[in-house]
Amino acid sequence: MRLKHGRPDLAAYARFFDLAPAAPSAPVTVSWAGVTTLLIEDGSSAVMTDGFFSRPNHFRVATRPLAPSDTRVSAALRRLGVEQLDVVTPLHTHYDHALDSAEVARRTGALLLGGRSTENLGRGYGLNRVEVAAPGVPVSAGSFDITLIEGAHCPPDRFPGAITEPVTPPARASAYRCGEAWSTLVRHRPTGRSLLAVGSAGFVPGALAGYTADVVYLGVGGLGLHPERYAVDYWTATVRTVGARHVVLFHWDDFFRPLDKPLRALPFAADDLDVSMRILSRLAGEDGIALHLPTLWQPADPWR
């Protein structure tokens, strides 16, 4: 098979970067910080998914043990205005999601929430505030309820399986096995606003039945390499099932590139965002759903 060279041109999708900056009166805001890192806050409580900021390059990932970058984690938290968090919750435990999760939890005093694999990352880091969530059971975090629902990683999974013993950085990328892949439902109790974060373009048929969410942040990493039927099934199992009216696509950015450089899409060798955008924009149009791409660092109100 002949490989497709280069990468998608994000300029072709400029019209999708249309999430308006949140107004000062917005009761809840969402800030995106690359891959599937979200900061969800209401001025008194704050929840973060993943918290991956180190973004080591290809060479480092392939040849060296990985550890959080103090400089990059500090810069990202400062850019987001984060000093304290109620919860940090990885959407799964591959390094490009969870490498920095325990460090961010340590710095911010947050509870590290996830499955057994997340627990082993926290224990390896020496954290005391670690909780293993029961699937489908809400966990209160300030003004928010967080419910972890069984999900799946987009095939293929390079490092499948659970993390069964504590991981102490520096550690190889292969130590960060996928673990439990979650669809994470965050509900703001005072307003009833809800957001579902799906970190990988995989799904468990029927797992989200009975759940609702106003907004879905939908992971698309690797989706463009699959047949169209798979993308339709993924959309149906997530967006259509929970009845969302707004969908924000994430996990399309090249996570080997630091956040102080302009974002670019993953190369065609790893994904094909052009294919994903063609299929998902058609599905969104058919369903009357607004489709968006997020703007780095910008506090947004995706419920507007």
ZATIKE-58841 format. One record per residue (C-alpha): residue number from 0; residue in one letter; x, y negated, z negated. Coordinates in steps of 0.5 Angstrom, whole numbers. Last residue first. Example, Ala and Ser with C-alpha at 12.3 -4.5 7.8 and 13.67 -1.06 7.14 Angstrom:
REM residues 2
<vexza = 1 | lovex = s | east = 27 | north = 2 | up = -14>
<vexza = 0 | lovex = a | east = 25 | north = 9 | up = -16>
END
This chain:
REM residues 304
<vexza = 303 | lovex = r | east = -49 | north = -57 | up = -48>
<vexza = 302 | lovex = w | east = -48 | north = -50 | up = -51>
<vexza = 301 | lovex = p | east = -40 | north = -50 | up = -49>
<vexza = 300 | lovex = d | east = -39 | north = -56 | up = -53>
<vexza = 299 | lovex = a | east = -31 | north = -57 | up = -52>
<vexza = 298 | lovex = p | east = -25 | north = -59 | up = -56>
<vexza = 297 | lovex = q | east = -20 | north = -60 | up = -50>
<vexza = 296 | lovex = w | east = -13 | north = -56 | up = -52>
<vexza = 295 | lovex = l | east = -13 | north = -52 | up = -45>
<vexza = 294 | lovex = t | east = -19 | north = -54 | up = -40>
<vexza = 293 | lovex = p | east = -24 | north = -48 | up = -40>
<vexza = 292 | lovex = l | east = -27 | north = -45 | up = -33>
<vexza = 291 | lovex = h | east = -34 | north = -45 | up = -33>
<vexza = 290 | lovex = l | east = -40 | north = -41 | up = -30>
<vexza = 289 | lovex = a | east = -47 | north = -44 | up = -31>
<vexza = 288 | lovex = i | east = -52 | north = -38 | up = -31>
<vexza = 287 | lovex = g | east = -58 | north = -38 | up = -26>
<vexza = 286 | lovex = d | east = -58 | north = -31 | up = -25>
<vexza = 285 | lovex = e | east = -57 | north = -30 | up = -18>
<vexza = 284 | lovex = g | east = -52 | north = -36 | up = -18>
<vexza = 283 | lovex = a | east = -48 | north = -33 | up = -24>
<vexza = 282 | lovex = l | east = -47 | north = -27 | up = -20>
<vexza = 281 | lovex = r | east = -45 | north = -30 | up = -14>
<vexza = 280 | lovex = s | east = -40 | north = -34 | up = -18>
<vexza = 279 | lovex = l | east = -38 | north = -27 | up = -22>
<vexza = 278 | lovex = i | east = -36 | north = -24 | up = -15>
<vexza = 277 | lovex = r | east = -32 | north = -30 | up = -12>
<vexza = 276 | lovex = m | east = -29 | north = -32 | up = -18>
<vexza = 275 | lovex = s | east = -26 | north = -25 | up = -19>
<vexza = 274 | lovex = v | east = -24 | north = -24 | up = -12>
<vexza = 273 | lovex = d | east = -20 | north = -30 | up = -13>
<vexza = 272 | lovex = l | east = -17 | north = -29 | up = -20>
<vexza = 271 | lovex = d | east = -14 | north = -23 | up = -17>
<vexza = 270 | lovex = d | east = -10 | north = -19 | up = -22>
<vexza = 269 | lovex = a | east = -3 | north = -17 | up = -24>
<vexza = 268 | lovex = a | east = 1 | north = -16 | up = -17>
<vexza = 267 | lovex = f | east = -4 | north = -22 | up = -15>
<vexza = 266 | lovex = p | east = 0 | north = -27 | up = -20>
<vexza = 265 | lovex = l | east = -3 | north = -29 | up = -26>
<vexza = 264 | lovex = a | east = -6 | north = -36 | up = -25>
<vexza = 263 | lovex = r | east = -2 | north = -42 | up = -27>
<vexza = 262 | lovex = l | east = -2 | north = -47 | up = -33>
<vexza = 261 | lovex = p | east = 2 | north = -53 | up = -33>
<vexza = 260 | lovex = k | east = 8 | north = -52 | up = -38>
<vexza = 259 | lovex = d | east = 8 | north = -54 | up = -45>
<vexza = 258 | lovex = l | east = 4 | north = -47 | up = -46>
<vexza = 257 | lovex = p | east = 10 | north = -43 | up = -44>
<vexza = 256 | lovex = r | east = 9 | north = -38 | up = -38>
<vexza = 255 | lovex = f | east = 9 | north = -31 | up = -39>
<vexza = 254 | lovex = f | east = 2 | north = -31 | up = -41>
<vexza = 253 | lovex = d | east = 0 | north = -33 | up = -34>
<vexza = 252 | lovex = d | east = -7 | north = -35 | up = -34>
<vexza = 251 | lovex = w | east = -14 | north = -31 | up = -33>
<vexza = 250 | lovex = h | east = -15 | north = -29 | up = -40>
<vexza = 249 | lovex = f | east = -21 | north = -34 | up = -40>
<vexza = 248 | lovex = l | east = -28 | north = -35 | up = -36>
<vexza = 247 | lovex = v | east = -33 | north = -39 | up = -39>
<vexza = 246 | lovex = v | east = -40 | north = -37 | up = -39>
<vexza = 245 | lovex = h | east = -47 | north = -41 | up = -40>
<vexza = 244 | lovex = r | east = -54 | north = -39 | up = -41>
<vexza = 243 | lovex = a | east = -53 | north = -32 | up = -45>
<vexza = 242 | lovex = g | east = -58 | north = -27 | up = -45>
<vexza = 241 | lovex = v | east = -54 | north = -22 | up = -49>
<vexza = 240 | lovex = t | east = -55 | north = -16 | up = -44>
<vexza = 239 | lovex = r | east = -54 | north = -20 | up = -38>
<vexza = 238 | lovex = v | east = -47 | north = -23 | up = -40>
<vexza = 237 | lovex = t | east = -44 | north = -17 | up = -43>
<vexza = 236 | lovex = a | east = -46 | north = -10 | up = -40>
<vexza = 235 | lovex = t | east = -49 | north = -13 | up = -34>
<vexza = 234 | lovex = w | east = -43 | north = -17 | up = -32>
<vexza = 233 | lovex = y | east = -39 | north = -11 | up = -33>
<vexza = 232 | lovex = d | east = -43 | north = -7 | up = -29>
<vexza = 231 | lovex = v | east = -42 | north = -12 | up = -23>
<vexza = 230 | lovex = a | east = -35 | north = -13 | up = -24>
<vexza = 229 | lovex = y | east = -34 | north = -5 | up = -24>
<vexza = 228 | lovex = r | east = -39 | north = -5 | up = -17>
<vexza = 227 | lovex = e | east = -34 | north = -10 | up = -14>
<vexza = 226 | lovex = p | east = -28 | north = -5 | up = -14>
<vexza = 225 | lovex = h | east = -23 | north = -7 | up = -19>
<vexza = 224 | lovex = l | east = -16 | north = -11 | up = -18>
<vexza = 223 | lovex = g | east = -20 | north = -17 | up = -20>
<vexza = 222 | lovex = l | east = -22 | north = -15 | up = -27>
<vexza = 221 | lovex = g | east = -15 | north = -15 | up = -29>
<vexza = 220 | lovex = g | east = -15 | north = -21 | up = -34>
<vexza = 219 | lovex = v | east = -23 | north = -23 | up = -33>
<vexza = 218 | lovex = g | east = -24 | north = -24 | up = -41>
<vexza = 217 | lovex = l | east = -31 | north = -27 | up = -42>
<vexza = 216 | lovex = y | east = -33 | north = -33 | up = -47>
<vexza = 215 | lovex = v | east = -40 | north = -32 | up = -47>
<vexza = 214 | lovex = v | east = -45 | north = -37 | up = -49>
<vexza = 213 | lovex = d | east = -52 | north = -37 | up = -52>
<vexza = 212 | lovex = a | east = -51 | north = -30 | up = -55>
<vexza = 211 | lovex = t | east = -56 | north = -25 | up = -57>
<vexza = 210 | lovex = y | east = -55 | north = -18 | up = -59>
<vexza = 209 | lovex = g | east = -60 | north = -12 | up = -59>
<vexza = 208 | lovex = a | east = -56 | north = -8 | up = -54>
<vexza = 207 | lovex = l | east = -49 | north = -10 | up = -54>
<vexza = 206 | lovex = a | east = -46 | north = -3 | up = -54>
<vexza = 205 | lovex = g | east = -50 | north = 0 | up = -49>
<vexza = 204 | lovex = p | east = -45 | north = 2 | up = -44>
<vexza = 203 | lovex = v | east = -38 | north = 0 | up = -47>
<vexza = 202 | lovex = f | east = -34 | north = -5 | up = -44>
<vexza = 201 | lovex = g | east = -28 | north = -7 | up = -41>
<vexza = 200 | lovex = a | east = -25 | north = -14 | up = -38>
<vexza = 199 | lovex = s | east = -22 | north = -16 | up = -44>
<vexza = 198 | lovex = g | east = -23 | north = -21 | up = -50>
<vexza = 197 | lovex = v | east = -30 | north = -21 | up = -50>
<vexza = 196 | lovex = a | east = -32 | north = -27 | up = -54>
<vexza = 195 | lovex = l | east = -39 | north = -28 | up = -56>
<vexza = 194 | lovex = l | east = -42 | north = -35 | up = -58>
<vexza = 193 | lovex = s | east = -48 | north = -37 | up = -62>
<vexza = 192 | lovex = r | east = -51 | north = -43 | up = -65>
<vexza = 191 | lovex = g | east = -56 | north = -42 | up = -70>
<vexza = 190 | lovex = t | east = -55 | north = -49 | up = -73>
<vexza = 189 | lovex = p | east = -53 | north = -48 | up = -80>
<vexza = 188 | lovex = r | east = -51 | north = -41 | up = -79>
<vexza = 187 | lovex = h | east = -46 | north = -42 | up = -74>
<vexza = 186 | lovex = r | east = -45 | north = -35 | up = -70>
<vexza = 185 | lovex = v | east = -39 | north = -32 | up = -68>
<vexza = 184 | lovex = l | east = -40 | north = -25 | up = -64>
<vexza = 183 | lovex = t | east = -33 | north = -21 | up = -62>
<vexza = 182 | lovex = s | east = -33 | north = -16 | up = -57>
<vexza = 181 | lovex = w | east = -28 | north = -12 | up = -60>
<vexza = 180 | lovex = a | east = -22 | north = -7 | up = -57>
<vexza = 179 | lovex = e | east = -20 | north = -3 | up = -63>
<vexza = 178 | lovex = g | east = -12 | north = -1 | up = -62>
<vexza = 177 | lovex = c | east = -9 | north = -4 | up = -56>
<vexza = 176 | lovex = r | east = -2 | north = -2 | up = -58>
<vexza = 175 | lovex = y | east = 3 | north = -7 | up = -60>
<vexza = 174 | lovex = a | east = 9 | north = -2 | up = -62>
<vexza = 173 | lovex = s | east = 10 | north = -2 | up = -54>
<vexza = 172 | lovex = a | east = 12 | north = -10 | up = -54>
<vexza = 171 | lovex = r | east = 18 | north = -8 | up = -58>
<vexza = 170 | lovex = a | east = 18 | north = -10 | up = -65>
<vexza = 169 | lovex = p | east = 21 | north = -16 | up = -69>
<vexza = 168 | lovex = p | east = 17 | north = -16 | up = -73>
<vexza = 167 | lovex = t | east = 14 | north = -11 | up = -78>
<vexza = 166 | lovex = v | east = 9 | north = -6 | up = -75>
<vexza = 165 | lovex = p | east = 5 | north = -2 | up = -81>
<vexza = 164 | lovex = e | east = 3 | north = 5 | up = -79>
<vexza = 163 | lovex = t | east = -2 | north = 7 | up = -74>
<vexza = 162 | lovex = i | east = -3 | north = 2 | up = -69>
<vexza = 161 | lovex = a | east = -8 | north = 5 | up = -65>
<vexza = 160 | lovex = g | east = -8 | north = 8 | up = -58>
<vexza = 159 | lovex = p | east = -7 | north = 5 | up = -51>
<vexza = 158 | lovex = f | east = -1 | north = 1 | up = -49>
<vexza = 157 | lovex = r | east = -1 | north = 0 | up = -41>
<vexza = 156 | lovex = d | east = -9 | north = 0 | up = -41>
<vexza = 155 | lovex = p | east = -11 | north = 1 | up = -34>
<vexza = 154 | lovex = p | east = -17 | north = 0 | up = -35>
<vexza = 153 | lovex = c | east = -20 | north = -6 | up = -38>
<vexza = 152 | lovex = h | east = -20 | north = -5 | up = -45>
<vexza = 151 | lovex = a | east = -26 | north = -3 | up = -49>
<vexza = 150 | lovex = g | east = -31 | north = -6 | up = -54>
<vexza = 149 | lovex = e | east = -35 | north = -4 | up = -60>
<vexza = 148 | lovex = i | east = -38 | north = -10 | up = -64>
<vexza = 147 | lovex = l | east = -34 | north = -14 | up = -69>
<vexza = 146 | lovex = t | east = -39 | north = -19 | up = -72>
<vexza = 145 | lovex = i | east = -37 | north = -26 | up = -75>
<vexza = 144 | lovex = d | east = -42 | north = -30 | up = -79>
<vexza = 143 | lovex = f | east = -40 | north = -38 | up = -79>
<vexza = 142 | lovex = s | east = -40 | north = -43 | up = -84>
<vexza = 141 | lovex = g | east = -35 | north = -41 | up = -88>
<vexza = 140 | lovex = a | east = -33 | north = -34 | up = -86>
<vexza = 139 | lovex = s | east = -38 | north = -29 | up = -87>
<vexza = 138 | lovex = v | east = -37 | north = -22 | up = -84>
<vexza = 137 | lovex = p | east = -43 | north = -19 | up = -80>
<vexza = 136 | lovex = v | east = -43 | north = -11 | up = -80>
<vexza = 135 | lovex = g | east = -44 | north = -9 | up = -73>
<vexza = 134 | lovex = p | east = -37 | north = -5 | up = -73>
<vexza = 133 | lovex = a | east = -35 | north = -5 | up = -80>
<vexza = 132 | lovex = a | east = -29 | north = -10 | up = -81>
<vexza = 131 | lovex = v | east = -22 | north = -8 | up = -84>
<vexza = 130 | lovex = e | east = -20 | north = -14 | up = -88>
<vexza = 129 | lovex = v | east = -13 | north = -17 | up = -89>
<vexza = 128 | lovex = r | east = -11 | north = -23 | up = -94>
<vexza = 127 | lovex = n | east = -5 | north = -20 | up = -98>
<vexza = 126 | lovex = l | east = 0 | north = -21 | up = -92>
<vexza = 125 | lovex = g | east = 6 | north = -17 | up = -92>
<vexza = 124 | lovex = y | east = 8 | north = -18 | up = -84>
<vexza = 123 | lovex = g | east = 7 | north = -10 | up = -83>
<vexza = 122 | lovex = r | east = 1 | north = -10 | up = -88>
<vexza = 121 | lovex = g | east = -2 | north = -15 | up = -83>
<vexza = 120 | lovex = l | east = 0 | north = -12 | up = -77>
<vexza = 119 | lovex = n | east = -3 | north = -5 | up = -80>
<vexza = 118 | lovex = e | east = -9 | north = -8 | up = -82>
<vexza = 117 | lovex = t | east = -10 | north = -11 | up = -74>
<vexza = 116 | lovex = s | east = -10 | north = -3 | up = -72>
<vexza = 115 | lovex = r | east = -15 | north = -1 | up = -77>
<vexza = 114 | lovex = g | east = -20 | north = -6 | up = -75>
<vexza = 113 | lovex = g | east = -20 | north = -13 | up = -75>
<vexza = 112 | lovex = l | east = -20 | north = -19 | up = -80>
<vexza = 111 | lovex = l | east = -14 | north = -23 | up = -82>
<vexza = 110 | lovex = l | east = -17 | north = -28 | up = -87>
<vexza = 109 | lovex = a | east = -14 | north = -35 | up = -87>
<vexza = 108 | lovex = g | east = -9 | north = -39 | up = -91>
<vexza = 107 | lovex = t | east = -7 | north = -43 | up = -85>
<vexza = 106 | lovex = r | east = 1 | north = -41 | up = -85>
<vexza = 105 | lovex = r | east = 0 | north = -34 | up = -86>
<vexza = 104 | lovex = a | east = -6 | north = -33 | up = -82>
<vexza = 103 | lovex = v | east = -2 | north = -36 | up = -76>
<vexza = 102 | lovex = e | east = 4 | north = -31 | up = -77>
<vexza = 101 | lovex = a | east = -1 | north = -25 | up = -78>
<vexza = 100 | lovex = s | east = -4 | north = -27 | up = -71>
<vexza = 99 | lovex = d | east = 2 | north = -29 | up = -67>
<vexza = 98 | lovex = l | east = 4 | north = -22 | up = -63>
<vexza = 97 | lovex = a | east = -4 | north = -21 | up = -63>
<vexza = 96 | lovex = h | east = -7 | north = -22 | up = -56>
<vexza = 95 | lovex = d | east = -1 | north = -22 | up = -51>
<vexza = 94 | lovex = y | east = 2 | north = -17 | up = -56>
<vexza = 93 | lovex = h | east = -4 | north = -12 | up = -55>
<vexza = 92 | lovex = t | east = -8 | north = -12 | up = -62>
<vexza = 91 | lovex = h | east = -15 | north = -13 | up = -59>
<vexza = 90 | lovex = l | east = -20 | north = -19 | up = -60>
<vexza = 89 | lovex = p | east = -15 | north = -21 | up = -66>
<vexza = 88 | lovex = t | east = -19 | north = -25 | up = -71>
<vexza = 87 | lovex = v | east = -16 | north = -30 | up = -75>
<vexza = 86 | lovex = v | east = -21 | north = -33 | up = -81>
<vexza = 85 | lovex = d | east = -22 | north = -39 | up = -85>
<vexza = 84 | lovex = l | east = -17 | north = -43 | up = -82>
<vexza = 83 | lovex = q | east = -13 | north = -49 | up = -85>
<vexza = 82 | lovex = e | east = -8 | north = -54 | up = -82>
<vexza = 81 | lovex = v | east = -10 | north = -54 | up = -75>
<vexza = 80 | lovex = g | east = -10 | north = -60 | up = -71>
<vexza = 79 | lovex = l | east = -10 | north = -56 | up = -64>
<vexza = 78 | lovex = r | east = -4 | north = -60 | up = -62>
<vexza = 77 | lovex = r | east = -1 | north = -58 | up = -69>
<vexza = 76 | lovex = l | east = -3 | north = -51 | up = -69>
<vexza = 75 | lovex = a | east = 1 | north = -51 | up = -62>
<vexza = 74 | lovex = a | east = 7 | north = -54 | up = -64>
<vexza = 73 | lovex = s | east = 8 | north = -50 | up = -70>
<vexza = 72 | lovex = v | east = 7 | north = -43 | up = -66>
<vexza = 71 | lovex = r | east = 12 | north = -45 | up = -61>
<vexza = 70 | lovex = t | east = 17 | north = -47 | up = -65>
<vexza = 69 | lovex = d | east = 17 | north = -41 | up = -70>
<vexza = 68 | lovex = s | east = 16 | north = -36 | up = -64>
<vexza = 67 | lovex = p | east = 13 | north = -30 | up = -67>
<vexza = 66 | lovex = a | east = 17 | north = -24 | up = -66>
<vexza = 65 | lovex = l | east = 19 | north = -19 | up = -60>
<vexza = 64 | lovex = p | east = 24 | north = -14 | up = -59>
<vexza = 63 | lovex = r | east = 28 | north = -14 | up = -53>
<vexza = 62 | lovex = t | east = 28 | north = -12 | up = -46>
<vexza = 61 | lovex = a | east = 22 | north = -12 | up = -42>
<vexza = 60 | lovex = v | east = 18 | north = -17 | up = -46>
<vexza = 59 | lovex = r | east = 24 | north = -22 | up = -46>
<vexza = 58 | lovex = f | east = 25 | north = -21 | up = -39>
<vexza = 57 | lovex = h | east = 18 | north = -23 | up = -37>
<vexza = 56 | lovex = n | east = 18 | north = -29 | up = -42>
<vexza = 55 | lovex = p | east = 15 | north = -30 | up = -49>
<vexza = 54 | lovex = r | east = 8 | north = -33 | up = -50>
<vexza = 53 | lovex = s | east = 9 | north = -35 | up = -57>
<vexza = 52 | lovex = f | east = 2 | north = -38 | up = -58>
<vexza = 51 | lovex = f | east = -3 | north = -32 | up = -59>
<vexza = 50 | lovex = g | east = -8 | north = -34 | up = -64>
<vexza = 49 | lovex = d | east = -12 | north = -28 | up = -63>
<vexza = 48 | lovex = t | east = -19 | north = -31 | up = -64>
<vexza = 47 | lovex = m | east = -19 | north = -37 | up = -69>
<vexza = 46 | lovex = v | east = -25 | north = -39 | up = -74>
<vexza = 45 | lovex = a | east = -26 | north = -46 | up = -77>
<vexza = 44 | lovex = s | east = -30 | north = -49 | up = -83>
<vexza = 43 | lovex = s | east = -31 | north = -56 | up = -85>
<vexza = 42 | lovex = g | east = -31 | north = -60 | up = -79>
<vexza = 41 | lovex = d | east = -35 | north = -55 | up = -75>
<vexza = 40 | lovex = e | east = -30 | north = -50 | up = -72>
<vexza = 39 | lovex = i | east = -28 | north = -45 | up = -66>
<vexza = 38 | lovex = l | east = -21 | north = -45 | up = -64>
<vexza = 37 | lovex = l | east = -21 | north = -40 | up = -59>
<vexza = 36 | lovex = t | east = -15 | north = -36 | up = -56>
<vexza = 35 | lovex = t | east = -16 | north = -31 | up = -51>
<vexza = 34 | lovex = v | east = -11 | north = -32 | up = -46>
<vexza = 33 | lovex = g | east = -9 | north = -40 | up = -47>
<vexza = 32 | lovex = a | east = -11 | north = -45 | up = -52>
<vexza = 31 | lovex = w | east = -18 | north = -46 | up = -52>
<vexza = 30 | lovex = s | east = -22 | north = -51 | up = -56>
<vexza = 29 | lovex = v | east = -29 | north = -49 | up = -58>
<vexza = 28 | lovex = t | east = -33 | north = -55 | up = -62>
<vexza = 27 | lovex = v | east = -39 | north = -54 | up = -67>
<vexza = 26 | lovex = p | east = -44 | north = -59 | up = -69>
<vexza = 25 | lovex = a | east = -42 | north = -64 | up = -64>
<vexza = 24 | lovex = s | east = -43 | north = -71 | up = -66>
<vexza = 23 | lovex = p | east = -36 | north = -74 | up = -64>
<vexza = 22 | lovex = a | east = -38 | north = -71 | up = -57>
<vexza = 21 | lovex = a | east = -35 | north = -65 | up = -54>
<vexza = 20 | lovex = p | east = -31 | north = -66 | up = -48>
<vexza = 19 | lovex = a | east = -35 | north = -64 | up = -42>
<vexza = 18 | lovex = l | east = -34 | north = -57 | up = -39>
<vexza = 17 | lovex = d | east = -33 | north = -58 | up = -32>
<vexza = 16 | lovex = f | east = -27 | north = -54 | up = -30>
<vexza = 15 | lovex = f | east = -31 | north = -50 | up = -25>
<vexza = 14 | lovex = r | east = -30 | north = -56 | up = -20>
<vexza = 13 | lovex = a | east = -23 | north = -55 | up = -20>
<vexza = 12 | lovex = y | east = -23 | north = -48 | up = -17>
<vexza = 11 | lovex = a | east = -19 | north = -48 | up = -11>
<vexza = 10 | lovex = a | east = -14 | north = -52 | up = -15>
<vexza = 9 | lovex = l | east = -13 | north = -46 | up = -19>
<vexza = 8 | lovex = d | east = -9 | north = -43 | up = -13>
<vexza = 7 | lovex = p | east = -9 | north = -36 | up = -14>
<vexza = 6 | lovex = r | east = -2 | north = -32 | up = -14>
<vexza = 5 | lovex = g | east = 4 | north = -30 | up = -10>
<vexza = 4 | lovex = h | east = 5 | north = -24 | up = -6>
<vexza = 3 | lovex = k | east = 0 | north = -18 | up = -4>
<vexza = 2 | lovex = l | east = 3 | north = -11 | up = -4>
<vexza = 1 | lovex = r | east = 3 | north = -7 | up = 2>
<vexza = 0 | lovex = m | east = 0 | north = 0 | up = 0>
END
